[in-house]
Amino acid sequence: MTTATTSMTTHTLEVPGAVLTYDVRTGGHGDALPLFLIGSPMGAAGFGTLAGHFADRTVVTYDPRGAERSRRTDGAATSTPEEHADDVSRIIAALGGGPVDLFASSGGAINALALVARRPDQVRTLVAHEPPAAALLPDREHALAACTDIGETYRRDGLGPAMAKFIAIVGHRGPITAEYLDQPAPDPATFGLPTEDDGSRDDVLVGQNIVSCTHYEPDFDALRAASTRLVIAAGVESGGELAHRGAQAVAERLGTSPVHFPGGHAGFLGGEYGQTGEPDAFAARLREVLASPAG
């Protein structure tokens, strides 16, 4: 029996408007393509457990622009899925040009759809896990208004009130309605969040990405024409949540159905950021999906 071992190296890459940091875990042997694991704004630190389940492959993770170790150099307050897609494309190019297999979760799934629409040659298989595609939902008007309000709350009142609204919407099951928008704002203290505004406005989630990510509409003509195998994934425990419904909406536009994964939106986490899903079962499902053309 051969036991796979890995060694990790950390790299930086200067791209327009940012200096990105990415990690390469070299493992396994043979002809397996590199496996790239991405989120947004979740960085490389969120994929430690999942990466550990693929020691037989080279695994790449990175911190999106503005998050954790990847610093912005352009002074911009927002980022777009297209910018993030270009960042990922440039890392793949630095690795040798691809193709790679790509697992992308949440905002990372939105960015990965933008990447595949532009550079399908760089990605053999994309597993897009719960993209929060609010712009595709039947209740898009209210869903997008709620996301815009989170960004406006952050600019006006700071992190605590904005994050409280974010936590509320990601856990909400069912359509976003006018009544949802009219309800009293959640108390940040309920979630252990700061109630005082520290004056900073550089948060990557509720400042940089919340509006551009949720408002993004994928280029479905390009995606349907792409050589990349597209698998849209949704958690078995997150039914009714915005990101789960986003996965359903993307799959419907592609003429497919979501592939179900263990756990919920954070199903792959193994204690990172204080969250634990079902990482063993999740990794086994991901391995199965990557190996099977039928998904």
C-alpha positions as CSV (number, residue, x, y, z in Angstrom):
1,M,0.0,0.0,0.0
2,T,1.3,3.4,-0.9
3,T,0.7,6.2,1.5
4,A,0.5,9.7,-0.1
5,T,2.3,12.5,1.5
6,T,2.2,16.2,0.8
7,S,4.5,19.2,1.2
8,M,3.1,22.7,1.0
9,T,4.8,25.8,-0.5
10,T,3.5,29.3,-0.4
11,H,3.7,31.7,-3.4
12,T,2.8,35.3,-4.2
13,L,1.7,36.6,-7.6
14,E,1.4,40.2,-8.6
15,V,-1.8,40.8,-10.6
16,P,-3.5,44.1,-11.7
17,G,-4.6,45.7,-8.5
18,A,-3.4,43.1,-6.0
19,V,-0.7,40.8,-4.8
20,L,-2.2,37.3,-4.3
21,T,-1.0,34.6,-2.0
22,Y,-1.6,31.0,-2.9
23,D,-0.5,27.6,-1.5
24,V,0.5,24.5,-3.4
25,R,0.3,21.1,-1.6
26,T,2.3,18.7,-3.8
27,G,1.0,15.2,-3.3
28,G,0.4,11.9,-5.0
29,H,1.9,10.8,-8.3
30,G,0.7,10.0,-11.8
31,D,-1.4,12.0,-14.2
32,A,-4.1,13.5,-11.9
33,L,-4.7,17.1,-12.6
34,P,-4.2,19.7,-9.8
35,L,-7.3,20.3,-7.7
36,F,-7.9,24.0,-7.0
37,L,-10.2,24.8,-4.0
38,I,-11.6,28.3,-3.8
39,G,-14.1,30.4,-1.9
40,S,-14.8,34.1,-1.7
41,P,-14.2,35.8,0.5
42,M,-13.1,32.6,2.3
43,G,-9.4,32.1,1.8
44,A,-7.0,29.2,1.9
45,A,-7.4,28.7,5.6
46,G,-11.0,27.5,5.1
47,F,-9.9,24.5,3.0
48,G,-7.3,22.8,5.3
49,T,-9.5,19.9,6.2
50,L,-10.8,19.3,2.7
51,A,-7.3,19.5,1.2
52,G,-6.2,16.9,3.6
53,H,-8.6,14.4,2.0
54,F,-6.8,14.7,-1.3
55,A,-3.2,14.0,-0.4
56,D,-3.0,11.8,-3.5
57,R,-3.3,15.0,-5.7
58,T,-1.6,18.3,-5.9
59,V,-4.0,20.8,-4.2
60,V,-4.0,24.5,-4.7
61,T,-5.7,27.1,-2.4
62,Y,-5.5,30.9,-2.4
63,D,-6.7,34.0,-0.6
64,P,-8.9,36.2,-2.8
65,R,-7.9,39.8,-3.3
66,G,-8.3,41.8,-0.2
67,A,-8.8,38.7,2.0
68,E,-6.3,37.4,4.6
69,R,-2.8,37.4,3.0
70,S,-3.7,38.8,-0.4
71,R,-3.5,42.6,-0.3
72,R,-5.0,45.0,-2.7
73,T,-2.8,47.6,-4.3
74,D,-5.4,49.6,-6.2
75,G,-7.2,51.2,-3.3
76,A,-10.5,50.1,-4.7
77,A,-13.4,49.5,-2.3
78,T,-15.1,46.8,-4.3
79,S,-14.3,43.8,-6.5
80,T,-16.2,42.0,-9.2
81,P,-16.5,38.3,-10.1
82,E,-14.7,39.1,-13.3
83,E,-11.7,40.4,-11.4
84,H,-11.7,37.4,-9.1
85,A,-12.0,35.1,-12.2
86,D,-9.0,36.8,-13.8
87,D,-7.0,36.3,-10.5
88,V,-7.7,32.6,-10.5
89,S,-6.9,32.4,-14.2
90,R,-3.5,34.0,-13.6
91,I,-2.7,31.6,-10.8
92,I,-3.6,28.6,-13.0
93,A,-1.3,30.2,-15.7
94,A,1.5,30.4,-13.1
95,L,1.0,26.8,-12.3
96,G,1.6,25.8,-15.9
97,G,-1.6,26.9,-17.6
98,G,-3.9,24.1,-16.7
99,P,-6.3,22.5,-17.0
100,V,-7.2,21.9,-13.3
101,D,-10.2,20.5,-11.6
102,L,-11.9,23.3,-9.6
103,F,-14.0,23.0,-6.5
104,A,-15.6,26.4,-5.8
105,S,-17.9,27.3,-2.9
106,S,-20.2,30.2,-2.2
107,G,-18.9,33.4,-3.7
108,G,-16.0,31.4,-5.1
109,A,-18.6,29.5,-7.2
110,I,-19.8,32.7,-8.7
111,N,-16.3,33.7,-9.6
112,A,-15.6,30.2,-11.0
113,L,-18.6,30.5,-13.3
114,A,-17.1,33.8,-14.6
115,L,-13.8,32.0,-15.1
116,V,-15.2,29.1,-17.1
117,A,-17.3,31.5,-19.3
118,R,-14.0,33.2,-20.3
119,R,-11.4,30.4,-20.0
120,P,-12.9,27.0,-20.3
121,D,-9.6,25.6,-21.4
122,Q,-8.2,26.1,-17.9
123,V,-10.8,24.0,-16.1
124,R,-11.6,20.4,-16.9
125,T,-14.3,20.0,-14.2
126,L,-16.0,22.7,-12.1
127,V,-17.9,21.7,-9.1
128,A,-19.8,25.0,-8.2
129,H,-21.1,24.6,-4.7
130,E,-24.0,26.8,-3.6
131,P,-23.4,30.0,-5.7
132,P,-25.4,32.8,-4.0
133,A,-26.9,33.8,-7.4
134,A,-29.6,36.1,-6.0
135,A,-30.0,37.7,-9.5
136,L,-31.4,34.5,-10.9
137,L,-34.1,33.9,-8.2
138,P,-37.8,34.4,-8.7
139,D,-37.7,36.8,-5.8
140,R,-34.7,38.6,-7.2
141,E,-36.1,42.1,-6.6
142,H,-36.3,41.7,-2.9
143,A,-33.2,39.4,-2.6
144,L,-31.0,41.9,-4.4
145,A,-32.5,44.8,-2.3
146,A,-31.6,42.9,0.9
147,C,-28.0,42.4,-0.3
148,T,-27.7,46.0,-1.4
149,D,-29.0,47.0,2.1
150,I,-26.3,45.0,3.7
151,G,-23.6,47.0,1.8
152,E,-25.3,50.3,2.6
153,T,-25.6,49.3,6.2
154,Y,-21.9,48.6,6.3
155,R,-21.0,52.0,4.8
156,R,-23.4,53.8,7.1
157,D,-23.1,51.9,10.4
158,G,-20.1,49.6,10.3
159,L,-19.4,45.9,10.6
160,G,-21.6,44.7,13.4
161,P,-25.0,45.8,12.0
162,A,-24.1,44.7,8.5
163,M,-22.8,41.3,9.5
164,A,-26.0,40.8,11.6
165,K,-28.1,41.3,8.5
166,F,-25.8,39.0,6.5
167,I,-26.1,36.2,9.0
168,A,-29.9,36.6,9.0
169,I,-30.2,36.4,5.3
170,V,-27.9,33.4,4.8
171,G,-29.9,31.4,7.3
172,H,-33.3,32.5,6.0
173,R,-35.2,29.7,4.3
174,G,-37.6,30.6,1.6
175,P,-38.1,33.6,-0.7
176,I,-37.1,37.1,0.4
177,T,-40.3,39.1,0.6
178,A,-41.3,42.7,1.2
179,E,-42.1,41.7,4.8
180,Y,-38.6,40.4,5.2
181,L,-37.2,43.7,4.1
182,D,-39.5,45.6,6.5
183,Q,-38.7,43.7,9.6
184,P,-36.6,45.3,12.3
185,A,-32.9,45.0,11.9
186,P,-31.3,42.2,13.9
187,D,-29.3,43.1,17.0
188,P,-25.5,42.6,16.4
189,A,-25.1,41.6,20.0
190,T,-27.3,38.6,19.4
191,F,-24.6,37.1,17.2
192,G,-21.7,38.3,19.4
193,L,-20.9,41.1,17.0
194,P,-19.6,44.5,17.9
195,T,-22.2,47.1,18.5
196,E,-19.9,50.1,18.2
197,D,-18.6,51.3,14.8
198,D,-14.8,51.3,14.7
199,G,-14.8,53.4,11.5
200,S,-13.1,50.8,9.3
201,R,-14.7,50.1,5.9
202,D,-12.4,47.4,4.4
203,D,-14.3,44.2,5.1
204,V,-14.1,42.0,2.1
205,L,-17.5,40.3,2.6
206,V,-20.0,43.1,3.4
207,G,-17.9,45.8,1.9
208,Q,-16.0,44.5,-1.1
209,N,-18.1,41.6,-2.5
210,I,-21.6,41.5,-1.2
211,V,-23.3,43.5,-4.0
212,S,-21.2,42.5,-7.0
213,C,-21.3,38.8,-6.1
214,T,-25.0,38.5,-5.6
215,H,-25.9,40.7,-8.5
216,Y,-23.7,38.8,-11.0
217,E,-25.5,37.0,-13.8
218,P,-23.5,34.3,-15.5
219,D,-23.0,34.1,-19.2
220,F,-25.1,31.0,-19.8
221,D,-24.5,30.9,-23.5
222,A,-20.8,30.7,-22.9
223,L,-21.1,28.2,-20.1
224,R,-23.3,25.9,-22.2
225,A,-20.8,26.1,-25.0
226,A,-17.8,25.5,-22.7
227,S,-15.7,22.3,-22.9
228,T,-15.6,22.3,-19.1
229,R,-17.7,19.7,-17.3
230,L,-20.1,21.7,-15.1
231,V,-21.4,20.3,-11.8
232,I,-23.7,22.5,-9.7
233,A,-23.8,21.3,-6.1
234,A,-26.1,22.0,-3.2
235,G,-26.1,20.8,0.4
236,V,-28.7,18.4,1.6
237,E,-29.2,20.4,4.8
238,S,-29.5,23.9,3.3
239,G,-32.7,23.6,1.3
240,G,-34.5,26.9,1.0
241,E,-31.5,29.0,1.9
242,L,-30.5,31.7,-0.6
243,A,-27.3,30.0,-1.8
244,H,-29.0,26.6,-2.2
245,R,-31.7,28.2,-4.2
246,G,-29.0,30.0,-6.2
247,A,-27.5,26.6,-7.1
248,Q,-30.9,25.4,-8.2
249,A,-31.4,28.4,-10.4
250,V,-28.0,28.1,-12.0
251,A,-28.6,24.4,-12.7
252,E,-32.0,25.0,-14.2
253,R,-30.5,27.6,-16.6
254,L,-27.9,25.1,-17.6
255,G,-30.5,22.4,-18.2
256,T,-29.3,20.2,-15.3
257,S,-30.1,19.4,-11.7
258,P,-28.0,20.1,-8.6
259,V,-25.8,17.3,-7.3
260,H,-26.4,17.0,-3.6
261,F,-23.5,17.1,-1.1
262,P,-23.5,16.2,2.6
263,G,-24.2,19.0,5.1
264,G,-25.1,22.5,4.4
265,H,-23.4,25.6,3.0
266,A,-20.4,24.9,5.2
267,G,-20.5,21.1,4.7
268,F,-16.7,20.8,3.9
269,L,-15.5,22.7,7.0
270,G,-13.8,20.7,9.7
271,G,-13.5,23.4,12.4
272,E,-12.2,26.2,10.3
273,Y,-13.7,29.6,11.3
274,G,-15.5,27.8,14.2
275,Q,-17.7,25.8,11.8
276,T,-17.9,22.0,11.4
277,G,-19.9,20.4,8.7
278,E,-19.5,16.8,7.5
279,P,-16.0,17.0,6.0
280,D,-15.3,13.3,5.6
281,A,-18.5,12.5,3.8
282,F,-18.2,15.8,1.8
283,A,-14.7,14.9,0.6
284,A,-15.8,11.4,-0.3
285,R,-18.7,12.9,-2.4
286,L,-16.4,15.3,-4.1
287,R,-14.0,12.6,-5.0
288,E,-16.9,10.5,-6.4
289,V,-18.2,13.5,-8.5
290,L,-14.7,14.3,-9.8
291,A,-14.2,10.7,-10.9
292,S,-17.6,10.2,-12.5
293,P,-18.5,11.9,-15.8
294,A,-22.1,11.5,-14.8
295,G,-21.5,13.5,-11.6
